[in-house]
Amino acid sequence: MLFRLTRLVTVQAKFKSGVLKEVKMKLKSLLVVAICLGASTVVSAMCPYDPNCVNNPYGAGSPYKPDGLMNPYSQYGSQYSNKSWTNPYATDTPRLYDNGGNYRGRLSTNPYDPDSVSNPYGRYGNPYSPDSINNPYGAGNPYAGKKIYVVPSQ
């Protein structure tokens, strides 16, 4: 199952107040590529009606989709599931790939996972790494036209 994630996605997950600011900062940069990058009008125009786009609240971004990333009760959106991107201790989080099939890390809020896009010292979370979606001059370039795909673990 593929979900297309578009930049500047607002995550509607409930976190504790101390974690909220840290997670929002990380998720802002994370979810700001053709998943998380660019001007909001350009991003909104990318896939507002695409059912596979996480930016679409009636498609893959619906908080009611049974296996959706934005559903706080699904295995991919619950803060307690090992497969969820919102669980900071999860180890089996969804993987990110660009449209060329290149691996771009794991969609995770775990700052200690070496493959997590939230790890500022890791290959996929470092804002200076060419492989990181957090790098606006590398894999996270909003003008490159590359889409990022989220592939949930099986």
DSSP file (Angstrom, degrees, kcal/mol; ACC not computed):
  #  RESIDUE AA STRUCTURE BP1 BP2  ACC     N-H-->O    O-->H-N    N-H-->O    O-->H-N    TCO  KAPPA ALPHA  PHI   PSI    X-CA   Y-CA   Z-CA
    1    1 A M              0   0    0      0, 0.0     2,-0.4     0, 0.0     0, 0.0   0.000 360.0 360.0 360.0 127.6    0.0    0.0    0.0
    2    2 A L        -     0   0    0    149,-0.1     2,-0.5   147,-0.0   149,-0.2  -0.903 360.0-169.3-112.1 137.6    1.5    3.3   -1.0
    3    3 A F  E     -A  150   0A   0    147,-1.8   147,-2.8    -2,-0.4     2,-0.6  -0.992  17.7-139.7-121.2 130.1    0.5    6.7    0.4
    4    4 A R  E     -Ab 149  53A   0     48,-4.5    50,-4.3    -2,-0.5     2,-0.5  -0.804  18.3-157.4 -90.7 124.8    1.8    9.8   -1.2
    5    5 A L  E     -A  148   0A   0    143,-1.6   143,-0.6    -2,-0.6     2,-0.4  -0.870   5.3-156.5-104.5 130.3    2.8   12.4    1.4
    6    6 A T        -     0   0    0     -2,-0.5    29,-0.5    29,-0.1     3,-0.3  -0.861  26.4 -93.3-113.5 147.9    2.9   16.0    0.5
    7    7 A R  S    S+     0   0    0     26,-1.1    29,-0.5    -2,-0.4    25,-0.4  -0.005 102.5  26.5 -54.0 151.6    4.8   18.8    2.1
    8    8 A L  S    S+     0   0    0     23,-1.6     2,-0.4    20,-0.4    -1,-0.2   0.854  77.7 170.4  62.5  39.5    3.4   20.9    4.8
    9    9 A V        -     0   0    0     22,-1.4     2,-0.7    26,-0.4    -1,-0.2  -0.645  31.5-132.5 -79.5 133.5    1.0   18.3    6.0
   10   10 A T        -     0   0    0     -2,-0.4     2,-0.6    45,-0.1    -1,-0.0  -0.785  16.9-144.4 -90.1 120.8   -0.6   19.3    9.3
   11   11 A V        -     0   0    0     -2,-0.7     2,-0.6     1,-0.1    59,-0.0  -0.735   8.6-162.7 -88.3 124.7   -0.5   16.4   11.6
   12   12 A Q        +     0   0    0     -2,-0.6     2,-0.3    58,-0.1    -1,-0.1  -0.443  42.4 130.7-105.4  58.7   -3.5   16.2   13.8
   13   13 A A        -     0   0    0     -2,-0.6     2,-0.6    58,-0.1    -2,-0.1  -0.832  56.8-122.8-109.9 149.8   -2.1   13.9   16.5
   14   14 A K        +     0   0    0     -2,-0.3     2,-0.3    58,-0.0    65,-0.1  -0.814  37.7 168.4 -96.0 125.4   -2.4   14.5   20.2
   15   15 A F        -     0   0    0     -2,-0.6     2,-0.1     1,-0.0     5,-0.0  -0.855  43.2 -87.2-127.3 163.5    0.9   14.7   22.0
   16   16 A K    >>  -     0   0    0     -2,-0.3     4,-2.2     1,-0.1     3,-0.5  -0.422  46.4-110.8 -67.0 150.1    2.0   15.7   25.4
   17   17 A S  H 3> S+     0   0    0      1,-0.3     4,-1.0     2,-0.2    -1,-0.1   0.824 115.8  51.1 -58.7 -36.6    2.7   19.4   25.6
   18   18 A G  H 3> S+     0   0    0      1,-0.2     4,-0.7     2,-0.2    -1,-0.3   0.877 116.5  40.5 -68.1 -37.2    6.5   19.0   26.1
   19   19 A V  H <> S+     0   0    0     -3,-0.5     4,-3.1     1,-0.2     5,-0.3   0.751 101.4  75.3 -80.8 -25.7    6.8   16.6   23.1
   20   20 A L  H  X S+     0   0    0     -4,-2.2     4,-2.9     1,-0.2     5,-0.2   0.903  96.5  44.3 -57.1 -48.6    4.4   18.7   21.0
   21   21 A K  H  X S+     0   0    0     -4,-1.0     4,-2.2     2,-0.2    -1,-0.2   0.925 116.4  46.5 -64.6 -44.2    6.8   21.5   20.2
   22   22 A E  H  X S+     0   0    0     -4,-0.7     4,-2.1     2,-0.2    -2,-0.2   0.915 116.0  45.2 -64.0 -43.3    9.7   19.1   19.5
   23   23 A V  H  X S+     0   0    0     -4,-3.1     4,-3.4     2,-0.2     5,-0.3   0.904 111.4  52.5 -68.1 -41.6    7.5   16.9   17.3
   24   24 A K  H  X S+     0   0    0     -4,-2.9     4,-2.4    -5,-0.3    -1,-0.2   0.913 110.2  48.6 -60.9 -41.8    5.9   19.8   15.5
   25   25 A M  H  X S+     0   0    0     -4,-2.2     4,-1.7     2,-0.2    -1,-0.2   0.935 116.5  42.1 -63.0 -46.1    9.4   21.2   14.6
   26   26 A K  H  X S+     0   0    0     -4,-2.1     4,-2.6     1,-0.2    -2,-0.2   0.903 116.7  47.4 -68.7 -41.2   10.6   17.8   13.4
   27   27 A L  H  X S+     0   0    0     -4,-3.4     4,-3.7     2,-0.2    -1,-0.2   0.832 106.5  58.4 -71.7 -30.6    7.4   17.0   11.5
   28   28 A K  H  < S+     0   0    0     -4,-2.4   -20,-0.4    -5,-0.3    -1,-0.2   0.956 114.3  36.9 -61.2 -48.2    7.3   20.4    9.9
   29   29 A S  H >< S+     0   0    0     -4,-1.7     3,-0.8    -5,-0.2    -2,-0.2   0.873 121.4  48.1 -71.8 -35.1   10.7   19.8    8.3
   30   30 A L  H 3< S+     0   0    0     -4,-2.6    -2,-0.2     1,-0.2    -3,-0.2   0.954 115.1  41.8 -67.4 -50.8    9.9   16.2    7.7
   31   31 A L  T 3< S+     0   0    0     -4,-3.7   -23,-1.6     1,-0.2   -22,-1.4   0.091  94.3  87.9 -90.0  25.9    6.5   16.6    6.2
   32   32 A V    <>  +     0   0    0     -3,-0.8     4,-0.9     4,-0.4     6,-0.2  -0.429  64.3  94.0-115.5  55.7    7.6   19.6    4.2
   33   33 A V  H  > S-     0   0    0      3,-1.6     4,-4.4     4,-0.2   -26,-1.1  -0.398 117.3 -60.7-120.0-163.5    9.0   17.7    0.8
   34   34 A A  H  4 S+     0   0    0    112,-0.4   113,-0.1     1,-0.3   106,-0.1   0.689 173.9  32.9 -55.4  -7.3    7.0   17.1   -2.3
   35   35 A I  H  4 S+     0   0    0    -29,-0.5   -26,-0.4    -5,-0.1    -1,-0.3   0.585 147.4   6.9 -99.2 -40.4    5.9   15.7    0.9
   36   36 A C  H  < S+     0   0    0     -4,-0.9    -3,-1.6   -29,-0.5    -4,-0.4   0.054 108.6  82.8-140.6  30.1    7.2   18.5    2.9
   37   37 A L     <  +     0   0    0     -4,-4.4    -4,-0.2    -6,-0.1   -30,-0.2  -0.904  56.6  30.4-138.2 163.2    8.4   21.4    0.8
   38   38 A G  S    S-     0   0    0     -2,-0.3     2,-0.2    -6,-0.2   105,-0.0  -0.189  87.6 -28.7  95.4-178.5    7.4   24.5   -1.2
   39   39 A A     >  -     0   0    0      1,-0.1     4,-2.7   103,-0.1     5,-0.2  -0.471  57.7-121.5 -74.2 146.2    4.8   27.2   -1.1
   40   40 A S  H  > S+     0   0    0      1,-0.2     4,-2.7     2,-0.2     5,-0.2   0.842 111.4  51.8 -63.8 -33.6    1.5   26.1    0.4
   41   41 A T  H  > S+     0   0    0      2,-0.2     4,-1.7     1,-0.2    -1,-0.2   0.894 111.8  47.0 -69.9 -37.1   -0.5   27.0   -2.7
   42   42 A V  H  > S+     0   0    0      2,-0.2     4,-0.8     1,-0.2    -2,-0.2   0.924 115.0  46.6 -66.7 -43.5    1.9   24.9   -4.9
   43   43 A V  H >X S+     0   0    0     -4,-2.7     3,-0.9     1,-0.2     4,-0.8   0.914 111.3  50.5 -65.9 -43.3    1.7   22.0   -2.4
   44   44 A S  H 3< S+     0   0    0     -4,-2.7     3,-0.3     1,-0.3    -1,-0.2   0.858 109.3  52.4 -63.0 -33.8   -2.0   22.2   -2.1
   45   45 A A  H 3< S+     0   0    0     -4,-1.7    -1,-0.3     1,-0.2    -2,-0.2   0.668  94.2  75.3 -75.9 -15.7   -2.3   22.1   -5.9
   46   46 A M  H << S-     0   0    0     -3,-0.9    -1,-0.2    -4,-0.8    -2,-0.2   0.924 123.4 -17.2 -65.2 -45.6   -0.1   19.0   -6.1
   47   47 A C  S  < S+     0   0    0     -4,-0.8     3,-0.4    -3,-0.3    -1,-0.2  -0.111  74.1 143.1-157.5  52.1   -2.7   16.5   -4.9
   48   48 A P  S    S+     0   0    0      0, 0.0    -3,-0.1     0, 0.0    -2,-0.1   0.758  90.6  31.8 -69.2 -19.8   -5.7   17.9   -3.2
   49   49 A Y  S    S+     0   0    0     -4,-0.1    -2,-0.1     7,-0.1    -4,-0.0   0.376  87.5 116.4-116.0   2.5   -8.0   15.3   -4.8
   50   50 A D    >   -     0   0    0     -3,-0.4     3,-1.6     1,-0.2    10,-0.3  -0.609  58.0-147.9 -74.1 122.4   -5.6   12.4   -5.1
   51   51 A P  T 3  S+     0   0    0      0, 0.0     9,-1.0     0, 0.0    -1,-0.2   0.702  96.8  53.0 -66.5 -17.4   -6.9    9.6   -2.9
   52   52 A N  T 3  S+     0   0    0      7,-0.2   -48,-4.5     8,-0.1     2,-0.4   0.416  86.5 103.3 -94.6   1.1   -3.4    8.4   -2.2
   53   53 A C  B X   -b    4   0A   0     -3,-1.6     3,-1.4   -50,-0.2     8,-0.9  -0.707  63.3-149.5 -90.7 131.0   -2.1   11.7   -1.0
   54   54 A V  T 3  S+     0   0    0    -50,-4.3   -49,-0.2    -2,-0.4    -1,-0.1   0.704  97.7  66.7 -70.9 -17.7   -1.7   12.3    2.7
   55   55 A N  T 3  S+     0   0    0    -51,-0.4    -1,-0.3    -8,-0.1   -45,-0.1   0.627  82.7  87.6 -74.9 -13.7   -2.5   15.9    2.2
   56   56 A N    X > -     0   0    0     -3,-1.4     5,-1.6    -6,-0.2     3,-1.4  -0.788  64.8-161.1 -90.3 110.6   -6.1   14.9    1.2
   57   57 A P  T 3 5S+     0   0    0      0, 0.0    -1,-0.1     0, 0.0    -3,-0.0   0.609  93.2  48.1 -69.6  -8.6   -8.3   14.7    4.3
   58   58 A Y  T 3 5S+     0   0    0      4,-0.1    -9,-0.0     5,-0.1    -2,-0.0   0.437 118.3  38.6-106.1  -3.1  -10.8   12.6    2.4
   59   59 A G  T X 5S-     0   0    0     -3,-1.4     3,-1.6    -6,-0.2    -7,-0.2   0.233 130.4 -23.2-112.7-125.1   -8.2   10.2    1.0
   60   60 A A  T 3 5S+     0   0    0     -9,-1.0     9,-0.6    -7,-0.4    10,-0.5   0.717 133.3  59.9 -66.7 -21.0   -5.1    8.7    2.6
   61   61 A G  T 3 <S+     0   0    0     -5,-1.6    -1,-0.3    -8,-0.9    -7,-0.1   0.339  76.4 124.4 -88.9   7.4   -4.9   11.6    5.0
   62   62 A S    X   -     0   0    0     -3,-1.6     3,-0.9    -6,-0.2     8,-0.3  -0.466  59.6-144.6 -70.5 133.8   -8.3   10.9    6.5
   63   63 A P  T 3  S+     0   0    0      0, 0.0    10,-0.3     0, 0.0    -1,-0.1   0.526 101.1  54.7 -73.2  -2.3   -8.3   10.4   10.3
   64   64 A Y  T 3  S+     0   0    0      7,-0.1    -2,-0.0     8,-0.1    -6,-0.0   0.475  74.0 116.7-107.4  -5.8  -11.0    7.8    9.8
   65   65 A K    X   -     0   0    0     -3,-0.9     3,-1.9    -6,-0.2     6,-0.2  -0.491  67.7-133.9 -66.0 126.9   -9.2    5.6    7.2
   66   66 A P  T 3  S+     0   0    0      0, 0.0     9,-0.3     0, 0.0    -1,-0.1   0.808 102.6  25.1 -56.9 -33.9   -8.8    2.2    9.0
   67   67 A D  T 3  S+     0   0    0      7,-0.1     2,-0.1     8,-0.1    -2,-0.1   0.009  96.9 135.9-117.2  28.2   -5.1    1.8    8.0
   68   68 A G    X   -     0   0    0     -3,-1.9     3,-0.6     1,-0.1     8,-0.3  -0.384  59.9-132.4 -81.5 154.2   -4.3    5.5    7.6
   69   69 A L  T 3  S+     0   0    0     -9,-0.6    16,-0.1     1,-0.2    -1,-0.1   0.752 108.5  49.3 -71.7 -25.3   -1.3    7.3    8.9
   70   70 A M  T 3  S+     0   0    0    -10,-0.5    -1,-0.2    -8,-0.3    -9,-0.1   0.441  84.7 101.2 -95.9  -0.8   -3.4   10.1   10.3
   71   71 A N    X   -     0   0    0     -3,-0.6     3,-1.5    -6,-0.2     6,-0.3  -0.765  60.9-155.6 -86.5 114.1   -5.9    7.8   12.2
   72   72 A P  T 3  S+     0   0    0      0, 0.0     7,-0.4     0, 0.0    -1,-0.1   0.575  93.0  50.0 -68.3  -6.2   -4.8    7.8   15.9
   73   73 A Y  T 3  S+     0   0    0    -10,-0.3     2,-0.1     5,-0.1    -9,-0.0   0.442  91.7  92.8-108.7  -2.8   -6.5    4.3   16.3
   74   74 A S  S X> S-     0   0    0     -3,-1.5     4,-2.0    -6,-0.2     3,-0.8  -0.450  87.9-111.1 -86.6 164.9   -4.9    2.5   13.3
   75   75 A Q  T 34 S+     0   0    0     -9,-0.3     8,-0.4     1,-0.2    -1,-0.1   0.722 118.8  47.4 -67.5 -19.6   -1.7    0.5   13.6
   76   76 A Y  T 34 S+     0   0    0     -8,-0.3     9,-1.4     8,-0.1    10,-0.3   0.519 121.4  33.1 -98.4  -6.7    0.1    3.2   11.5
   77   77 A G  T <4 S+     0   0    0     -3,-0.8    -2,-0.2    -6,-0.3     2,-0.1   0.517  87.9 108.9-123.3 -11.4   -1.1    6.2   13.4
   78   78 A S    ><  -     0   0    0     -4,-2.0     3,-0.5     1,-0.1     9,-0.3  -0.428  64.9-138.2 -71.3 141.1   -1.5    5.0   17.0
   79   79 A Q  T 3  S+     0   0    0     -7,-0.4    -1,-0.1     1,-0.2    11,-0.1   0.532 103.4  49.2 -76.2  -3.3    1.1    6.4   19.4
   80   80 A Y  T 3  S+     0   0    0      7,-0.1    -1,-0.2     9,-0.0     2,-0.2   0.554  86.8 100.4-109.1 -12.4    1.3    2.9   21.0
   81   81 A S    X   -     0   0    0     -3,-0.5     3,-1.0    -7,-0.2     6,-0.2  -0.497  67.4-139.8 -79.6 143.5    1.8    0.8   17.9
   82   82 A N  T 3  S+     0   0    0      1,-0.2    10,-1.8    -2,-0.2     9,-0.4   0.657 105.7  52.5 -72.8 -15.6    5.3   -0.5   16.9
   83   83 A K  T 3  S+     0   0    0     -8,-0.4     2,-0.3     8,-0.1    70,-0.3   0.350  89.0 107.5 -98.4   4.5    4.4    0.2   13.3
   84   84 A S    X   -     0   0    0     -3,-1.0     3,-0.6     9,-0.2     6,-0.2  -0.620  62.1-148.6 -91.7 141.6    3.3    3.8   13.9
   85   85 A W  T 3  S+     0   0    0     -9,-1.4    24,-0.8    -2,-0.3    -1,-0.1   0.670  98.6  59.9 -76.5 -16.8    5.2    6.9   12.8
   86   86 A T  T 3  S+     0   0    0     -8,-0.3    -1,-0.2   -10,-0.3    -7,-0.1   0.581  82.0  91.9 -88.6  -9.9    3.9    8.8   15.8
   87   87 A N    X   -     0   0    0     -3,-0.6     3,-1.5    -9,-0.3    22,-0.3  -0.767  64.6-156.5 -85.9 114.2    5.4    6.4   18.4
   88   88 A P  T 3  S+     0   0    0      0, 0.0    24,-0.3     0, 0.0    -1,-0.1   0.610  93.3  47.1 -68.7  -9.3    8.8    7.8   19.4
   89   89 A Y  T 3  S+     0   0    0     21,-0.1    -7,-0.1    22,-0.1    -9,-0.0   0.358  83.4 123.7-109.4   3.6    9.9    4.3   20.5
   90   90 A A    <   -     0   0    0     -3,-1.5     3,-0.2    -6,-0.2    20,-0.1  -0.332  36.3-175.2 -68.6 145.6    8.7    2.3   17.4
   91   91 A T  S    S+     0   0    0     -9,-0.4    -1,-0.1     1,-0.1    -8,-0.1   0.478  76.4  56.1-117.7  -8.2   11.2    0.3   15.5
   92   92 A D  S    S+     0   0    0    -10,-1.8    61,-0.3    -8,-0.1    -1,-0.1  -0.368  75.3 153.0-121.4  52.4    9.1   -0.9   12.5
   93   93 A T        -     0   0    0     -3,-0.2    -9,-0.2     1,-0.2    15,-0.1  -0.274  52.9 -76.0 -80.8 165.8    7.9    2.4   11.1
   94   94 A P        -     0   0    0      0, 0.0    13,-2.6     0, 0.0     2,-0.3  -0.267  47.4-128.5 -61.7 147.4    6.9    3.1    7.5
   95   95 A R  E     -DC 106 151A   0     56,-2.7    56,-3.4    11,-0.2     2,-0.4  -0.693  13.3-137.1 -97.9 150.6    9.7    3.5    5.0
   96   96 A L  E     + C   0 150A   0      9,-3.1     8,-3.3    -2,-0.3     9,-0.4  -0.902  23.0 174.7-110.3 136.1   10.0    6.5    2.6
   97   97 A Y  E     -DC 103 149A   0     52,-2.3    52,-4.0    -2,-0.4     6,-0.2  -0.981  23.1-133.1-134.3 147.2   11.0    6.2   -1.1
   98   98 A D  E >   - C   0 148A   0      4,-2.0     3,-2.1    -2,-0.3    50,-0.2  -0.404  41.9 -92.0 -89.7 178.0   11.2    8.8   -3.8
   99   99 A N  T 3  S+     0   0    0     48,-1.0    49,-0.1     1,-0.3    -1,-0.1   0.624 126.0  60.9 -70.0  -9.8    9.7    8.2   -7.3
  100  100 A G  T 3  S-     0   0    0     47,-0.2    -1,-0.3     2,-0.1     3,-0.1   0.428 119.6-108.5 -89.7  -0.5   13.1    6.8   -8.5
  101  101 A G    <   +     0   0    0     -3,-2.1     2,-0.3     1,-0.3    -2,-0.1   0.521  69.2 148.3  86.5   6.1   12.8    4.0   -5.9
  102  102 A N        -     0   0    0      1,-0.1    -4,-2.0     2,-0.0    -1,-0.3  -0.583  52.2-116.8 -78.0 134.0   15.6    5.4   -3.7
  103  103 A Y  E     -D   97   0A   0     -2,-0.3    -6,-0.3    -6,-0.2     3,-0.1  -0.516  30.3-178.0 -69.9 132.1   15.3    4.8    0.0
  104  104 A R  E     -     0   0A   0     -8,-3.3    29,-0.4     1,-0.4     2,-0.2   0.115  45.8 -97.0-121.3  19.1   14.8    8.0    2.0
  105  105 A G  E     -     0   0A   0     -9,-0.4    -9,-3.1    27,-0.1    -1,-0.4  -0.528  53.1 -48.9 103.4-167.7   14.7    6.7    5.5
  106  106 A R  E     -De  95 116A   0      9,-2.8    11,-2.0   -11,-0.2     2,-1.2  -0.910  41.7-125.0-113.2 136.8   11.9    5.9    7.9
  107  107 A L        +     0   0    0    -13,-2.6     2,-0.3    -2,-0.4     9,-0.1  -0.687  63.5 132.2 -77.7 100.0    8.9    8.1    8.7
  108  108 A S        -     0   0    0     -2,-1.2    10,-0.3   -15,-0.1     9,-0.1  -0.991  62.7-142.7-152.9 151.2    9.4    8.2   12.5
  109  109 A T        +     0   0    0    -24,-0.8   -23,-0.1   -22,-0.3   -24,-0.1   0.299  68.5 118.1 -96.0   7.4    9.5   10.5   15.4
  110  110 A N    >   -     0   0    0    -23,-0.2     3,-0.6     1,-0.2     8,-0.3  -0.657  47.3-167.7 -77.5 109.8   12.3    8.4   17.0
  111  111 A P  T 3  S+     0   0    0      0, 0.0    10,-0.3     0, 0.0    -1,-0.2   0.544  83.8  53.4 -77.1  -4.6   15.3   10.7   17.2
  112  112 A Y  T 3  S+     0   0    0    -24,-0.3    -2,-0.1     7,-0.1   -23,-0.0   0.581  78.9 102.0-105.4 -13.3   17.6    7.7   18.0
  113  113 A D    X   -     0   0    0     -3,-0.6     3,-1.3     1,-0.1     6,-0.2  -0.590  69.6-141.1 -70.7 125.7   16.8    5.4   15.1
  114  114 A P  T 3  S+     0   0    0      0, 0.0    10,-0.6     0, 0.0     9,-0.5   0.782 101.1  44.1 -61.7 -26.2   19.7    5.8   12.6
  115  115 A D  T 3  S+     0   0    0      8,-0.1    -9,-2.8     7,-0.1     2,-0.1   0.463  88.5 115.8 -95.6  -2.0   17.2    5.7    9.6
  116  116 A S  B X   -e  106   0A   0     -3,-1.3     3,-1.1   -11,-0.2     8,-0.2  -0.395  64.5-141.3 -71.2 141.9   14.6    8.0   11.1
  117  117 A V  T 3  S+     0   0    0    -11,-2.0    -1,-0.1     1,-0.2   -10,-0.1   0.537 103.5  61.8 -76.9  -5.6   14.0   11.3    9.4
  118  118 A S  T 3  S+     0   0    0     -8,-0.3    -1,-0.2   -10,-0.3     7,-0.1   0.430  77.5  98.1 -96.5  -1.6   13.7   12.8   12.9
  119  119 A N    X   -     0   0    0     -3,-1.1     3,-1.2    -6,-0.2     6,-0.4  -0.779  59.2-163.2 -88.0 106.3   17.3   11.9   13.8
  120  120 A P  T 3  S+     0   0    0      0, 0.0    -1,-0.2     0, 0.0    -3,-0.0   0.634  89.3  44.8 -68.3 -11.4   19.3   15.2   13.2
  121  121 A Y  T 3  S+     0   0    0    -10,-0.3     2,-0.1     5,-0.1    -2,-0.0   0.482  97.0  93.4-107.0  -5.8   22.6   13.3   13.2
  122  122 A G  S <> S-     0   0    0     -3,-1.2     4,-1.8    -6,-0.2     3,-0.4  -0.348  87.4-106.9 -86.1 168.5   21.5   10.4   11.0
  123  123 A R  T  4 S+     0   0    0     -9,-0.5     8,-0.3     1,-0.2    -8,-0.1   0.829 117.8  37.7 -62.1 -35.7   21.8   10.1    7.2
  124  124 A Y  T  4 S+     0   0    0    -10,-0.6     9,-0.8    -8,-0.2    10,-0.4   0.508 121.5  41.6-100.5  -5.5   18.1   10.6    6.5
  125  125 A G  T  4 S+     0   0    0     -3,-0.4    -2,-0.2    -6,-0.4    -1,-0.1   0.574  83.7 106.3-113.2 -15.7   17.3   13.2    9.2
  126  126 A N    ><  -     0   0    0     -4,-1.8     3,-1.2     1,-0.1     8,-0.2  -0.491  65.3-142.4 -68.5 127.4   20.4   15.5    8.9
  127  127 A P  T 3  S+     0   0    0      0, 0.0    -1,-0.1     0, 0.0    11,-0.1   0.585 100.6  49.3 -68.7  -6.9   19.5   18.8    7.2
  128  128 A Y  T 3  S+     0   0    0      7,-0.1    -2,-0.1     8,-0.1    -5,-0.1   0.479  85.2 104.1-107.9  -5.2   22.9   18.8    5.4
  129  129 A S    X   -     0   0    0     -3,-1.2     3,-1.2    -7,-0.2    10,-0.3  -0.581  68.6-139.5 -77.8 136.5   22.8   15.2    4.1
  130  130 A P  T 3  S+     0   0    0      0, 0.0     9,-1.0     0, 0.0    -1,-0.1   0.719 104.0  53.1 -67.2 -18.6   22.0   14.9    0.4
  131  131 A D  T 3  S+     0   0    0     -8,-0.3     2,-0.3     7,-0.1    -7,-0.0   0.467  88.7 101.8 -92.9  -2.9   19.8   11.8    1.1
  132  132 A S    X   -     0   0    0     -3,-1.2     3,-1.1    -6,-0.2     8,-0.9  -0.631  63.6-149.3 -88.9 137.6   17.7   13.6    3.7
  133  133 A I  T 3  S+     0   0    0     -9,-0.8    -1,-0.1   -29,-0.4  -101,-0.1   0.573  99.3  68.0 -76.4  -7.3   14.2   14.9    3.0
  134  134 A N  T 3  S+     0   0    0    -10,-0.4    -1,-0.2    -8,-0.2    -9,-0.1   0.504  80.7  89.1 -84.8  -5.7   15.0   17.6    5.6
  135  135 A N    X > -     0   0    0     -3,-1.1     5,-1.6    -6,-0.2     3,-1.4  -0.837  62.6-162.7 -95.3 110.2   17.6   19.1    3.2
  136  136 A P  T 3 5S+     0   0    0      0, 0.0    -1,-0.1     0, 0.0    -8,-0.1   0.606  92.5  48.2 -69.9  -8.8   16.0   21.7    0.9
  137  137 A Y  T 3 5S+     0   0    0      4,-0.1    -9,-0.0     5,-0.1     2,-0.0   0.410 119.6  34.5-107.0  -0.6   18.9   21.5   -1.5
  138  138 A G  T X 5S-     0   0    0     -3,-1.4     3,-1.5    -6,-0.2    -7,-0.1   0.161 129.5 -21.4-118.2-125.3   19.1   17.7   -1.6
  139  139 A A  T 3 5S+     0   0    0     -9,-1.0    -6,-0.2    -7,-0.4    -8,-0.1   0.706 132.4  59.1 -66.2 -20.6   16.3   15.0   -1.5
  140  140 A G  T 3 <S+     0   0    0     -5,-1.6    -1,-0.3    -8,-0.9    -7,-0.1   0.200  70.2 138.4 -94.8  16.7   13.9   17.5    0.1
  141  141 A N    X   -     0   0    0     -3,-1.5     3,-1.0     1,-0.2     5,-0.4  -0.470  43.0-155.6 -65.7 120.3   14.1   20.0   -2.7
  142  142 A P  T 3  S+     0   0    0      0, 0.0     3,-0.3     0, 0.0    -1,-0.2   0.707  91.0  51.1 -71.8 -17.8   10.5   21.3   -3.2
  143  143 A Y  T 3  S+     0   0    0      1,-0.2    -2,-0.1     2,-0.1    -3,-0.0   0.442  85.4  84.4 -99.6  -0.3   11.2   22.3   -6.8
  144  144 A A  S <  S-     0   0    0     -3,-1.0    -1,-0.2     2,-0.1     3,-0.1   0.713  90.0-134.0 -74.7 -19.8   12.7   19.0   -7.9
  145  145 A G        +     0   0    0     -3,-0.3     2,-0.5    -4,-0.3    -2,-0.1   0.618  54.9 143.5  77.5  11.6    9.2   17.6   -8.6
  146  146 A K        -     0   0    0     -5,-0.4  -112,-0.4    -7,-0.1    -1,-0.3  -0.741  40.7-145.2 -88.5 128.9   10.1   14.3   -6.9
  147  147 A K        -     0   0    0     -2,-0.5   -48,-1.0    -3,-0.1     2,-0.5  -0.639   7.2-138.6 -88.4 149.3    7.3   12.7   -4.9
  148  148 A I  E     -AC   5  98A   0   -143,-0.6  -143,-1.6    -2,-0.3     2,-0.4  -0.934  14.8-153.8-110.1 131.5    8.0   10.8   -1.7
  149  149 A Y  E     -AC   4  97A   0    -52,-4.0   -52,-2.3    -2,-0.5     2,-0.6  -0.872   5.3-145.7-108.6 136.9    6.1    7.6   -1.1
  150  150 A V  E     -AC   3  96A   0   -147,-2.8  -147,-1.8    -2,-0.4   -54,-0.2  -0.895  13.6-168.7-101.1 122.1    5.3    6.2    2.3
  151  151 A V  E     - C   0  95A   0    -56,-3.4   -56,-2.7    -2,-0.6  -149,-0.1  -0.919  14.8-142.4-114.7 106.1    5.4    2.4    2.4
  152  152 A P        -     0   0    0      0, 0.0   -59,-0.1     0, 0.0   -68,-0.1  -0.315  26.7-103.3 -64.9 148.5    4.0    0.9    5.6
  153  153 A S              0   0    0    -61,-0.3   -61,-0.0   -70,-0.3   -70,-0.0  -0.374 360.0 360.0 -69.4 152.8    5.7   -2.1    7.1
  154  154 A Q              0   0    0     -3,-0.1    -1,-0.1    -2,-0.1   -71,-0.0   0.425 360.0 360.0 -94.5 360.0    3.8   -5.4    6.5
